C-alpha cells in the first residue's frame, strides 16, 4: 500500500523509512539531460546521466549540485544516446562518485565511439568542454556490463533489465529494494522496425513505473506509410536536381534509414547513378558494432544474416568529411549530428540551404533550442555558426523515425502492467500534461484499478510511501521440524540487506559470512585468606561448588561455569568464565562474595588452611543424621559413598562424597539437601 502524502513528525533512519523519493535532476518536463535520482531504504540510485543537446558546457548537465555523488550506490544507463549517457564521463571523472555503473554490452561498445565523436565535433571552447577523450577512455574501466534478464544484486539492490527497442542495446531496468519494484523504461518503443525488436513487456508488475512521455498523446503514422513518404520525398528532391540532407546521429536511427534507402535504391535502377553517402567518422566502427551484435536484433535480421549481411550496403558509401566530398550534382547525404547544432550536418546545411532544389528531412525528435527544431517552423532565414544570416530556401520535411513510444503504445504498456504509480519523465511540459490527463481519463471509470500519475519538473521530488511487513524466515537446523502454533523458536536474527533470517548459532558459518566466537572473561581480585574460607562462604551461595586444580594451581568451580584460581604467592584470586548474560550474573555474585571474604577481619587472622574432614567419618555422621530423621530401618548403605533412604514408597540416593541427592519427590529432595548442607557446615568449621 502506497500513499503520496504523509507528514513526518519524528526523524526515522533512512534504512527504516517507508518513503520512496524520485527526483529528476534532468528530463523533468523537458527532453534532454535524462538523470533520475531514486532514494529508498537508505539506497540511492541514479538512472541515466545525460546532457542537454540544446545547451553547452556546464549548462547542459543535470542538476548534480542537488546530490552528494559519494552517497550514490548505483548508476544504471539505459542506452548510448547523448541525452542519456553524455554526462557519464564527467560524473565518473570529476565528481566524488564511487558507486557501480552498469549498461548492456552493446551500449558500452557504442558509448565509447559515440561520445568520442561528440568530443571531436563539439564546436565550443576548450574551457567549456566537460571532459576530454582521455576522460572518456578512463570511464570505460569503471563501467560494468549486464545481459538482458540477468539478475544482479549490488549493495542490497536487486535489478535486471529488459529489451527496450529504441536503439541497439537499449534497456529497461526493473529495480527491487525491500520488496518494492520500480521499472524505469528509459526511451522505449513497442513497435518492431527493420532491425530492432519491440520492447518487452515485463512478466513482473512494478509498484512504480517511471516512463518516458516524449510524444505525449501523439499517434505515429504506420511504418509502411512513413517509409513510403520518406523515400518518395528523397526521390522528388534528387529528381529536381537537388541534394538531400538527412541529419541523423551516427548510431541509432541512422542504421534503420540506411536499410530503407539501400533497399529502395536496389529496386529503382534509375537512381543508381545518384550517390548516397553516410557521412560519419564513425561509419566503419558503427557498422562493426552492429555486425557484432546481430543477436540483439529482431528475427528478420537474424535470418537474413545467414544469407548475406544486411549491413554491408550496395548503394551507400562512407564519407569521412567535407574534404573527401565531391559536391557535384544530386546526392543523398546522411550526416551527424541529428539536431545540426554543430558538425558535418551543420556544415552541409549552411552550404545547401539557399538553393530551392535542395531539401532537408528531419527524421527524428528535436529538442528545443537546436537548429533542427528551429527550421521545422519554416523561418525565412537562419543564422550560421559564424553569425551570418542566410535565406532558408531549401525544402524542410519532418518524417519521424524516432523510436519512441506513442500514445497507443504507452496506453497498451500501462494496461498490461497496471502499476499503481506512474512517474512521467522525458517530455515537454505540455505533452506530459496531456498524456497524464489522457491516462487518468482512461481509468477514471475503472473501480478495480486506482492509478496515480505524477509529472514532476526537474529537481521536483515525488514522494511515495510503501508500508511492508517485516518477515523473518527460519532456516537451517531450526527449520528441520515444522513448529506448532504455540512453539517458541529461539535463534539468532540475521539481517542481510532487506532479508531477515532466524537460525541456530551453529548454522551461521554455513549460511552467512559470520563465524561463532566466544569471549572468556578474566577478573583478578586481591585475596590473602585461605581457599577453604572462600569455599565455606561460596557453599552458602550455591551447593554446586567443587575443588579443582588448574595448571597445578588450586582452585574452585562454582555453578559449573565460574572458575576461581588461587594465586597465594601473588595474594590474589583470578576468576574465569565464558561471557554471556547468565555467566556474567554468576561472576558478579561470586565477585561480591570474594570481596566480602577478603575484607573479613577474621579471615586476616588465619595463617593456615583448616584440615579437611575424612570422607568416611563424614559419611558415618551423615548416616546417623538420616537415621535420626527417617528412622534406622529407612536408611541403607549401598557402598562407602552411597546412602539410600526409602520411606512411604519414595526413595532418595545420596552420594556422600559429592553430596549429590537424587530423588523424584521434590519435598523429600529439598529436606535431605538442606540437612546435608547444615551437617557439612557444622563439621567443617573455620579454624583460627
Helices and strands as residue ranges (DSSP letters): E 2-3, G 14-16, E 19-26, E 35-40, E 43-47, G 57-60, G 64-66, G 69-71, E 74-76, H 82-85, H 88-94, E 100-104, H 105-121, G 126-128, H 133-140, E 143-146, E 152-154, E 157-163, E 171-177, E 180-184, E 208-212, H 223-239, E 243-247, H 253-266, G 269-271, E 275-279, H 283-292, G 294-296, H 299-305, E 316-319, G 322-324, E 331-335, H 343-352, E 359-362, H 371-375, E 381-383, E 389-391, E 395-398, H 407-417, E 421-425, H 429-442, E 452-454, E 461-466, E 472-474, G 476-479, E 492-496, E 499-503, G 505-507, H 508-511, E 520-526, H 531-541, E 545-550, E 553-558, E 562-567, G 568-570, E 572-578, H 581-598, H 601-604, H 615-630, G 632-634, E 635-637, E 642-647, E 650-655, E 660-663, H 666-683
